[in-house]
Amino acid sequence: KLLLNQMLELVNGQSNAFKACEILRQANGFICPFCGGFAVRNGHLNGNKQRFICKTCHRSFVSSTSTPLARTHKNPDVWGKYMECLIKGESLRRTAMDCGISVSTAFFWRHKVLDALEVVAKGTKVAGIVQMDETFFNDSYKGNHQGKIELPRDSKKRGQPAKKRGLSSEKICIPCAVDSTGQKFAIVANRGKVSADALTAAFDGRILGQTNICCDSEKSYRVLARQTGSILHAIPSASRSINGYNIQRVNALHREINAMYQRTHGMSTKYLNGYLALCCWLNGNRSRPTSELRSELLKVIFGVDIQTTNRNTVMRVAVPLLV
């Protein structure tokens, strides 16, 4: 508890972010991020950053290794300002101007944070009364891929519609869920109409105990309810509720996801899961002031072991489907 309070004090005061990472590492006795072995202090690097060495694999690291702060060459205190810009939904160019960094740095920092939130979102569980529904976006391959990634088709010019009508293979299906305690998540699942296999993959390990599933009349949810031992409340297409059950909260999440999508002028499908994780996180904390959100977001990314480099950000799979 003392270490956590020390870390929060550093975060709230926008003090040295590397020091906050070091405090978190101390809580586990300087665990090596590479092999999980015990590590000890091993001098300092430039900027007075504490260096560690693992007694098992003999690899050296600093407190920010395997966190979104890894390979950050700017003043670590800039991260506090950057988090505020991300929470407010500012554009990359405005964020770069406010934080005194380049647009490319703002882009890669954004995906460091989104990747960390995506890791956290994988642990989201729902229980009790759970509202489920899916939303759809056109597949998007926007961005400068420089011919290094094999794409199903060329990127479209901004504003070009899908060539096929309805729920075709050009649509990306995103199942979403919100439970009675406010836990929520959304994830890219499959192309076109939602399938039972996609729902099974999306909700695998996420449903706790016997759950009341509220959804529309889509038949794939019957398979999910049977597999998870849940009670299904399927709302007929001509109704808004059934026996007091509705899907208004998950529809509200859809509106926020669509608002983020419109605000960013569309987002590449390969980055969509990260943006979904950010939207769900903001939705669950929207009643808190920006200063608290900044501190909480910094605490979240400090506690995630993840290696996000510029190369693996650009070179990731174009459409991260579950099935």
C-alpha positions in Angstrom: 0.0 0.0 0.0 2.9 2.4 0.8 4.5 1.8 -2.5 1.2 2.3 -4.3 0.7 5.6 -2.5 4.2 6.7 -3.3 3.6 5.9 -7.0 0.3 7.8 -7.0 2.0 10.9 -5.4 4.6 10.9 -8.2 1.9 10.5 -10.9 -0.4 13.2 -9.4 2.5 15.6 -9.2 3.7 14.8 -12.7 7.1 14.0 -11.2 9.6 11.6 -12.7 7.6 8.9 -14.5 10.6 6.5 -14.5 10.7 6.8 -10.7 7.0 5.7 -10.6 7.9 2.7 -12.8 10.7 1.9 -10.4 8.4 2.0 -7.4 6.1 -0.5 -9.1 9.0 -2.8 -9.9 10.1 -2.6 -6.2 6.7 -3.9 -5.1 7.5 -7.2 -6.7 11.2 -7.3 -5.5 12.7 -6.2 -8.8 11.4 -9.0 -11.0 13.1 -9.4 -14.4 10.7 -8.4 -17.3 12.4 -11.0 -19.6 12.4 -14.2 -17.6 10.7 -13.4 -14.3 13.8 -14.0 -12.3 15.2 -12.0 -9.4 17.2 -8.8 -10.3 19.4 -6.5 -8.4 20.6 -2.9 -8.8 23.5 -2.5 -11.2 24.5 1.2 -11.4 22.9 4.0 -13.3 22.5 5.1 -16.9 22.5 8.7 -18.3 19.9 10.8 -16.6 20.5 9.0 -13.3 18.1 6.2 -14.2 18.6 3.1 -12.1 19.9 0.1 -13.9 19.1 -3.5 -12.9 20.6 -6.9 -13.9 18.8 -10.3 -13.6 20.6 -13.0 -11.6 19.0 -15.7 -13.8 19.3 -14.6 -17.4 21.9 -11.9 -16.8 20.1 -9.4 -19.0 20.1 -5.7 -17.9 17.1 -3.4 -17.9 15.8 -0.1 -16.5 12.6 0.5 -14.6 10.7 1.4 -17.8 11.7 -1.7 -19.8 8.6 -3.6 -21.1 6.3 -0.7 -20.3 4.9 1.9 -22.8 7.6 4.3 -21.5 10.4 2.0 -23.0 12.6 3.8 -25.5 11.1 7.1 -24.6 13.8 9.7 -25.2 11.7 12.8 -24.3 11.3 14.2 -20.8 9.1 11.7 -19.0 7.0 14.4 -17.4 5.6 15.1 -20.9 3.6 12.0 -20.5 1.2 13.7 -18.1 0.4 16.4 -20.6 0.1 13.8 -23.4 -2.5 11.8 -21.3 -4.6 14.9 -20.9 -4.6 15.4 -24.7 -5.5 11.8 -25.3 -8.4 11.9 -22.8 -9.8 15.1 -24.4 -9.7 13.5 -27.8 -7.3 16.0 -29.4 -5.9 15.4 -32.8 -2.3 14.2 -33.3 -1.2 17.6 -34.7 -2.8 19.5 -31.8 -1.3 17.0 -29.3 2.1 17.3 -30.8 1.9 21.1 -30.6 0.7 21.1 -27.0 3.4 18.6 -25.8 6.3 19.9 -27.9 6.8 16.6 -29.8 6.6 15.6 -33.4 3.4 14.3 -35.0 5.1 10.9 -35.6 6.1 10.7 -31.9 2.5 11.6 -30.9 1.2 8.8 -33.2 3.5 6.1 -31.8 3.0 7.2 -28.2 -0.8 6.9 -28.8 -0.4 3.3 -29.8 1.8 2.5 -26.8 -1.1 3.6 -24.6 -3.7 1.9 -26.7 -1.8 -1.4 -26.7 -1.5 -1.2 -22.9 -5.2 -0.6 -22.6 -5.9 -3.5 -24.9 -3.9 -5.8 -22.6 -5.9 -4.6 -19.6 -9.2 -5.0 -21.5 -8.4 -8.7 -22.1 -9.0 -9.3 -18.4 -12.5 -7.8 -18.4 -15.2 -10.1 -17.0 -18.9 -9.6 -17.0 -21.6 -11.1 -14.8 -25.1 -10.6 -13.6 -27.3 -8.8 -16.1 -25.3 -8.4 -19.3 -26.5 -6.5 -22.3 -24.9 -7.7 -25.6 -25.1 -6.4 -29.2 -22.8 -5.8 -32.1 -21.9 -2.8 -34.2 -20.2 -2.6 -37.6 -17.6 -0.6 -39.4 -16.3 -0.7 -43.0 -12.9 -2.3 -43.1 -10.2 0.3 -43.4 -6.5 0.1 -44.6 -5.7 3.8 -44.2 -2.2 4.8 -43.5 1.2 4.7 -45.3 2.1 1.0 -45.5 4.9 1.6 -47.9 4.2 -1.7 -49.7 5.5 -3.8 -46.7 2.1 -5.3 -45.7 0.0 -7.5 -47.9 -3.5 -6.1 -48.0 -6.8 -7.6 -49.3 -7.2 -4.5 -51.4 -5.8 -1.0 -51.9 -6.6 1.7 -49.4 -9.6 3.8 -50.4 -9.7 7.6 -50.6 -11.4 9.2 -47.6 -15.2 9.0 -47.8 -15.5 6.2 -50.4 -18.4 3.9 -49.4 -18.3 0.1 -49.4 -18.9 -1.5 -52.8 -21.3 -4.1 -51.4 -24.6 -3.3 -49.7 -25.7 -4.6 -46.3 -23.7 -6.7 -43.9 -21.2 -7.9 -46.5 -17.6 -9.1 -46.1 -16.5 -5.5 -46.2 -18.0 -4.9 -42.8 -16.1 -5.6 -39.6 -18.3 -7.0 -36.8 -17.6 -5.8 -33.2 -19.5 -7.6 -30.4 -20.0 -5.4 -27.3 -21.1 -6.2 -23.8 -22.1 -4.1 -20.7 -23.0 -5.6 -17.4 -25.0 -4.2 -14.5 -21.9 -3.1 -12.6 -20.6 -1.0 -15.5 -18.0 -3.5 -16.8 -17.8 -3.3 -20.5 -15.7 -4.4 -23.5 -15.8 -4.5 -27.3 -13.6 -6.5 -29.7 -13.1 -7.0 -33.4 -14.5 -10.5 -34.1 -15.3 -11.3 -37.8 -16.4 -10.1 -41.1 -20.0 -9.6 -42.0 -22.9 -10.8 -39.9 -22.0 -12.0 -36.4 -21.6 -15.8 -36.1 -21.8 -18.2 -33.2 -18.1 -19.0 -33.5 -17.3 -15.3 -33.4 -19.4 -14.8 -30.2 -17.8 -17.8 -28.6 -14.3 -16.5 -29.3 -15.2 -13.0 -28.2 -16.7 -14.0 -24.9 -14.4 -16.9 -24.1 -13.6 -16.8 -20.4 -15.3 -13.4 -19.9 -18.7 -14.6 -18.6 -18.8 -15.4 -14.9 -21.3 -17.7 -13.4 -24.9 -17.9 -14.5 -25.6 -14.7 -16.4 -28.8 -13.1 -17.7 -27.9 -12.2 -21.4 -30.0 -9.4 -22.9 -29.7 -9.2 -26.6 -31.7 -8.7 -29.8 -33.2 -11.6 -31.8 -29.9 -12.7 -33.4 -29.9 -16.5 -33.3 -26.1 -16.7 -32.6 -26.7 -15.6 -29.0 -28.8 -18.7 -28.4 -25.6 -20.8 -29.0 -23.6 -18.5 -26.7 -26.2 -18.8 -23.9 -26.3 -22.6 -24.2 -22.5 -22.9 -24.1 -22.1 -20.6 -21.1 -25.2 -21.9 -19.2 -26.7 -18.4 -19.2 -30.3 -17.3 -19.3 -31.2 -15.6 -22.6 -33.6 -12.7 -22.9 -33.9 -12.1 -26.6 -35.8 -8.9 -27.5 -38.1 -9.3 -30.5 -37.3 -7.0 -33.5 -40.5 -5.0 -33.0 -39.9 -4.3 -29.3 -37.5 -2.3 -27.2 -37.6 -4.6 -24.1 -38.8 -7.9 -22.8 -39.9 -8.5 -19.2 -38.0 -5.4 -18.2 -34.8 -6.3 -19.9 -33.4 -4.0 -22.6 -30.1 -3.2 -24.4 -30.1 0.6 -23.9 -26.7 0.7 -22.1 -24.9 -1.3 -24.8 -26.5 0.9 -27.5 -25.1 3.9 -25.6 -21.7 2.4 -25.8 -22.2 2.0 -29.6 -22.9 5.7 -29.8 -19.7 6.6 -28.0 -17.7 4.2 -30.2 -19.2 5.7 -33.3 -18.6 9.3 -32.0 -14.9 8.4 -31.5 -14.8 6.9 -35.0 -16.2 10.0 -36.5 -13.9 12.3 -34.5 -10.9 10.5 -35.8 -12.2 10.5 -39.4 -12.1 6.7 -39.3 -9.4 4.5 -38.0 -7.4 1.7 -39.6 -8.9 -1.7 -38.8 -5.5 -3.0 -37.4 -5.7 -0.4 -34.7 -9.4 -0.7 -33.9 -9.1 -3.0 -30.9 -6.9 -0.4 -29.1 -9.4 2.4 -29.8 -12.2 0.2 -28.6 -10.3 -0.4 -25.3 -9.8 3.3 -24.9 -13.4 4.1 -25.5 -14.6 1.5 -23.0 -12.1 2.8 -20.4 -13.2 6.4 -20.9 -16.9 5.4 -20.8 -16.4 3.6 -17.5 -14.6 6.7 -16.0 -16.5 9.6 -17.6 -17.8 11.0 -14.3 -14.2 11.7 -13.0 -12.3 14.9 -13.6 -9.5 15.0 -16.2 -6.7 15.2 -13.6 -7.9 12.0 -11.9 -8.3 10.3 -15.3 -4.7 11.3 -16.2 -3.3 9.8 -13.0 -5.4 6.6 -13.4 -4.3 6.2 -17.0 -0.7 6.6 -16.1 -1.0 4.1 -13.3 -2.6 1.6 -15.8 0.2 1.8 -18.4 2.9 1.7 -15.7 1.5 -1.7 -14.6 1.5 -3.4 -18.0 4.4 -5.4 -19.3 4.3 -4.9 -23.0 6.9 -4.3 -25.8 5.5 -1.8 -28.3 8.0 -0.6 -30.9 7.5 1.6 -33.9 8.1 -1.3 -36.2 5.6 -3.7 -34.7 3.1 -0.9 -34.5 3.2 -0.4 -38.3 3.7 -4.0 -39.3 0.9 -5.6 -37.4 -1.8 -7.7 -39.1 -4.2 -5.6 -41.2 -7.4 -7.2 -39.9 -7.1 -8.8 -36.4 -10.1 -11.2 -36.6 -10.9 -13.8 -34.0 -12.4 -16.2 -36.6 
